[in-house]
């Protein structure tokens, strides 16, 4: 009886954690936003989408908006050239603009073109609203209802809204694909194919599908990707893909090795952690390769046979951020789902709760830690990955549980 009573107390305790963490995130955001606007000023009413420093509200959404507009004018191929693109940006933002790079694969235009039909500010607000709604919908089938507010007000969500990024959409695609691959393998493949709009988020998904021998999902993902590539080529010519490979891919490689300023605070990879503390490139790359190899080995062990699905999914997400050298804090929206899923478990220790809190707040704390040249993101993510492997190894031989809300997720 005591054990049953203790178990019954867990859900209320977890609900309390969801509420307290969400409230704390809101308070912290309001404080930091107040400090930001105090020092930078409010955007003028006459031009509400850009302030006097030419720092666009939802800054990174500017690329999405420009891409949507280019859909109706021969596509963005000309903008793959940094100088050409920035001359266009200068005409819109004036001489005080910041340097901006086009980095998205061409088939993203198939999904963002409607936003190019709207003025900037309405398009940005609609982008955020739709993204958050899709993220919550994808997560809702697997999580307690009371955790949705926790998801909506997570630090990564604030960061993603602030930068106007696509972390909501990629999180929804990854969560949806992973959670419906048992009951809806074709749909899972379609979602993974769509995830190629930001390939670093799904870079380890093919390995998982191969290890699990999900041939239908693999075929579905391949067909979806091929269809997106073909549709883009039909609309803008196949040369757009050649231009992308020849110009954008080398540009991204250069940014990985030489970008400084805010990117050093925002990229969560081991490689950028080494750069942050000032190590040379001939040291940074071997360290990243070593961590990537160990991460892949851990993923192979995790998915070689069926293990605890929640812990396995948490490891996949964590491994993704350790495996690739270029992935940012606004992409960590998916960690909100991971943390909410893990908090719903009754087997967490105090150490697990603190580690989950570190992961949940990481999109913000890593930027604060960068001021002191502390590579917090790789430290926390490596610790979390190691803890997940340890917990998975302890579950060897136990009955494998199902994810919460499996029926609801399958119906969705």
Secondary structure, DSSP 8 states (H G I E B T S, - for coil): -HHHHHHHHHHHHHHHHHHHHHHHHHHHHHHHHHHHHHHH----STTTTB-TT--BTTTTHHHHHHHHHHTTTT-SGGGGSHHHHHHHHHHHH-TT-------S-GGGHHHHGGGGGS-HHHHHHHHHHHHHHHHHHHHHTTS-TTHHHHHHT-HHHHHHHHHT-SHHHHHHHHHHHHHSTTT-HHHHHHHHHHGGGGGGGGTTHHHHHHHTT-HHHHHHHHHHHHHHHHHHHHHH-THHHHHIIIIIHHHHHHHHHH--THHHHHB-SHHHHHHHTT--HHHHHHHHHHHHHHHHHHHHHHHSS---HHHHHHHHHHHHHHH-S--BGGGGHHHHHHHHHHHT-S---HHHHHHHHHHHHHHHHHHHHHTTT--HHHHHHHHHHHHHHHHHHHTTTS-----TTHHHHHH-
